[in-house]
């Protein structure tokens, strides 16, 4: 049997990692400023993370959700405490897309409706309803297009009002910071207006914090800078620091019903141990504050590089917009400077998503390597040849 060949792959295989670095089979060191799509939140191979998983594996790794699992309750309590979302209920699943699917299900069960309001450049996953709410038509097979969805202008609510007045909307879903779409933060006034509209029309507001959550934005959740309270929050990626886990936070005003959803692997013993380790390290090492402070330092350094036209984002979730496609620059960084960075659906935008534990030393190293890569770019991508 061979693999189903879906992924365009770089010819590099990381075999180990430590902190903000990964190492390939030959021992080459790479600075990781992408963390596999913002997954590695507390750093590679964190000793506390390893200890928690190893200790749990010595006891029991899995049993289904047909029996008691006190680890789930402990994670829910700790997550509520650190995030400030204590008046929510946690449903465990295994990925971001699965979290979005369940968020839509819970919203539809509550409203009895099925239309979703989403936004331009949105990315919410690649499964049935999630891909339908994603603004990437080329990835949608016909079976997914049967679910009604509307895409509205980012950071604007005029057209949203008109749609909500029709009375057929199941939910409004929005990212706290658009990730794959090119790192576009939701303006506080935009989120506040959406929250008010959803309350007025009794439509659940879903905040997709799959990439921006767990401290990456300099807040536990990016939406918290706006002072709103969503009805439903989806989480994954940095939640498990590499262990496959996702979750849906549902406000207490939505009561659960036995059997309304379920997951074989969701909230298993190993997943809970991974999440608890992440939460403990975030708290003990002050990683939310670090994300905010080091993010400001990194942003200020990037804004001094003339080839970068715009720096967007908050904390350690930044997008660098150039006036040329960044594919060649990313390859230069990876193969010549040994730095991992990310792309986006906007060809001129590079995503920067390092571990939340980086410090000033790593910022300086990244800036040095980025400047070197820019100087070494071949024509026609050399910034020297780009007209002002």
Protein Blocks (a to p, Z undefined) as FASTA:
>chain_A
ZZddfbccddbddfbdehjaccdfkopacddfklnoolamnoghifklmmmmmmmmmmom
cdcfkbccfklmmmmmmmmmmnopambccdddfbfklmmmmmmmmmmmmnopabdcddeh
iaebjbfklmmmpccfklpcfklmmpccddddehiaklmmmmmmnopafbdcddfbackn
oopaddfklmmmmmmmmmmnopacdddfklmgghlnopablklmnopacfbdcdefjlno
opacddddddfklccdehiaccfkgopaklmmmmmmmmmmmmmnopmmmmmmmmmmmmmm
mmmpmklmbdcdehjbdcdddfbdfklmmmmmmmmnopacdddfblkbccddddfkbcfk
lmmmmmmmmmmmmmmpccfkbfklpcZZ
